[in-house]
Amino acid sequence: MLRAVCAGFLLAIAAPAALAIEIERLSAEVVAGVYRVEFEARLGARPDAVARVLTDYAAYATLDPQIRRSEVEAVAPGGDTRIRTRILACAGLFCRYVDRVEMVRAEPGVLVAVVLPALSDLSHGRARTEWHAEEGGTRLSYSAEFEPRFWVPALIERRYAPRMLEESVLTVFTNVERRARGE
């Protein structure tokens, strides 16, 4: 009996954290060398707090262990920000450091990041994150597409890369939600 009460208590205090992010869609694919990922979720944090985390570009390395370094290189007069990230991308036994430089435009409820191919290991890339208030939290959607400028074995692309992308996106936005809630 005591065991059941303790288990119920632990579930009750753990449930809010476990239910803080509700995933509605998460999918990734690689088609003809182009990687795509789509994500939609409801976060249990206020939109202004989510925006603070998403626009703290220098702290991106704290959102995903694959992001080894993130730094703001420049801020344009109009507010666009050039960000450099170094990512350790691993899929199966294939691992590689990927340098990515992007120009990020932030507007209320929207971030759009466009890869600068001449400064990156990607031949092109674009990511869009949108969020808005929803009762008790924030509705968030994220989509990204990119193409590596380096060779990736076909087996890795087919078998491991989509799952790796899904796991990375889930990690990032779970940590966005946690940081936005002050955890």
N, C-alpha and C positions, 0 to 999 in steps of 0.2 A: 504494500500500500504506500509506504513512504517513498519507495522507488518510483512509483507511478506519479505521485504528487511532484517529486523533484523533476522527473522527466517532463511533466506538463509545464512546470514553471520555466524550465530551460527553453522549451519550445515557445512559450509565450514571450519571453524576452528576446529570443533570437528571431522570431517571426517578422517584426517590423524591418529589421535589417535585410532579411532574406527577400522580403517583398517590396523593397524600396525601388527596385528597377523591374519594370514589367516589359519583357521583350515581346514585341508584336511581329517583327520580321527581322531575320538575319539570314542573308544568303551571300555567297561568294562564288565566283566562277572565273575560269581562265579560258578565253577563246582567242585563238590565233595569237597568243603571246600577250594579250591585253587582259589585265587583272581588273575585275570589277567586284565591288562589295556594296550591299545595301543593308541599312539598319534602321529600324523604327522601334521606339520604345517610349515608355512613360517613366519619368524619373520622379522620385519622391523628394525633390528639392525645388526651391523657388527658382524661377527663370533668371533673376538677377544674380543669384549665387552660381547658377550654371554658367552664365555669361562670364563671370569673373574667372572661373576655372578655365573655360575654353579660351579666354584671351590672355591667360598667363603663359605666353609662349615659351618663356625660359624654363618653366616648370614641366614641360611636356614629358621630360625623362622620368618624372615621378608617376606618370599615368600608365606606363607600360614598360616592363623590364627589357623589352626589345629595343626601346629607344635609349641608346647609350649616352647621347648628348643632344642638347637642344639649346640654341642660342639665337638671340635677336641680333641680326647683322646691321640692319638699317631701318629707319622709319622715314618714309617719304613725306613731303609737306602735306599731302592729302590724307595722310594717316595709314596708307598701305604699309605693311611691315614685311621686311625680308627676313625669313627664318631659315636657319640651317639645322638640319637634324642628321644624326648618324644613327642608323638602325642596324642591329644585328638580326638579319632575317634568316631564320632556319626553317627548313621544311624537310622532314625526314633526316637524312644524314648530310644534306646540302645546306651549308651555312655561308653567309657572305655579309660583309659590311656594305651597307648602301648609304651613300651620301645623297641627301635631298635638300635642294634649296628651292623655296617657294616664296611667292609674293602672296600675302594674305590680306584680303580686304574684309574689314569688320564693319557691319552695319547692324542696327538693332535687330536681334533675333536671327542673324545670318552671318556665317563665315564662309568665304570662298577662297580656297588656296589653289594657286596655279603654279605648277612646277616650272622652274627655269632650267631647261634641258642643258644649256651650255655649262651650267655649274653643278649638274646633278648626274647621278648614275641612272637616270630615267630619261627616256627619249620624249615622253610627255606624261602629264598627269594633272588631274583636277579633282578636288574634293569640295563638297558642299555640305555644311552643317546648318540646320535650321532648328529653331526651338521657339516655343511660345507657351504661355501660361495655360494650364488646364486645371480643373478643380483638384486641389490638393497637390499640385506638382507641376511638372513641365513635360510637354510633348516634344520629342526630339526625333529628327530624321537626319540621316547621314548617308551620303553616297560618294563613292570614289572610284576613279578609273585611272590606271597608270600602266605604263609599259616599260619594263627594264631595258636598259641599253646593253645589257650583258646576256650571255647565253644561260638559259636555265634548262636542265634536262627535261625532256618531255614527260618522263615518268613522274618527276617531282611536280611539274605543273598539273598533271592530271590527278595524281593521287594525294599529294600533301598540301599544295599551295592553297586551295580553297579553304580547307579546315584551318590552316595556319592564319589566314586572313580573318576568318570568323572569330577565332579565339582572340586574336589581337584586338579586333574592334570591340568585342565584348569586354575584354580587360580594360581597355581605355575608358569606355563609357560607364562601366561599373565604378571605376575609380573617379571619374568626373562626378558621378552622383554622390559617392561617399565624401569626396572633398567638399562638394557644394553643401552637403549637410553638416559639415564640420567634423567628420569622423577621422 
